[in-house]
Amino acid sequence: MSEAGKASGRSIADEAATRKRGRSLAALGYTKPQTYEELRAVLSSGTVHFPKRLRQVAIFLWQHPSDVALGTIAQVAEQAGVQPSTLVRFAQIFGYAGFSDFQGLFKDHVKGSWPEGRGRDGQERAATEPNANLHFLNGMVGASQASLGRIDNNFDIASFERMVDLLAAADLIYVIGSKRAFPVTTYLSLTLSQQGVRNVLVDNVGSTALDQVGCIGKRDVVLAVSFSPYNSITPDLVAVAHERKARIVTITDSTFSPLVKLSDTWLEVVESDFAGFRSLAASLAVGMALVHGVVARRTA
């Protein structure tokens, strides 16, 4: 093929790619996001439906803006569990030429952000520790501080108060969570019981979870806790409760959680991780605040 033919072929391919990106943007019905907050608004609007890998990217970007801002494309791709080309494709869907341009949204967002920076500084300090166990401990402390810092800065008080109202009015509270969320729900159930609040911990012992929610009714409330990758039995159990007209309140970590569309109200709690181990500090703090609020409302 001649050089002119090759150039023509490349031009046609470039035009086709441009048209494809244009169709994607037009179909989503929004303009190119200029800030991280605008991007979150688009992602939470419910108008974007990603295939599996791009959805995986969206969840990671939602939960870890500082890692996206400060990492290379290779580092971000590894952490998100995708190929770098997938990050590029994700950025192009939103009208950016490539990942580096798209990354600017995250750099602007985390610039001067205390919670995000503190978590990363904690990891860097841990890396200088000569003892491996102390290194890990400091890393987990930093992750916990970053998680709690997000709550301090971005807490949705209106959703929290709505959750307290619903839970306080419940005949019976069903506490549902599994896998990583199970330690949270176990402690919430225990604390509710200690405060005299009737509840059922759905623990799925003997694979009986569906039986444990078998008597749930419209005067009951489900308190569900679920974290990505959302591959537990929790969404199925919450769906059963929803069908039976029970009220649903949820603690989860992104708008992509399957529980969001089933919930009367929900709170976003994003936990940081260190060396593959994720904190539960913020989830427990929010959970204890809910218990305190319910008890106070019932005794008022």
Secondary structure, DSSP 8 states (H G I E B T S, - for coil): --HHHHHHHHHHHHHHHHHHHHHHHHHHT-----SHHHHHHHHTTT-----HHHHHHHHHHHH-HHHHHHS-HHHHHHHHTS-HHHHHHHHHHTT-SSHHHHHHHHHHHHTT-HHHHHHHHHHHHHHT-SSHHHHHHHHHHHHHHHHHHHHHHH--HHHHHHHHHHHHT-SSEEEE--GGGHHHHHHHHHHHHHTT--EEEE--GGG-HHHHTTT--TT-EEEEEE-TT--SSHHHHHHHHHHTT-EEEEEESSTT-TTGGG-SEEEE----EETTEE--HHHHHHHHHHHHHHHHHHH-
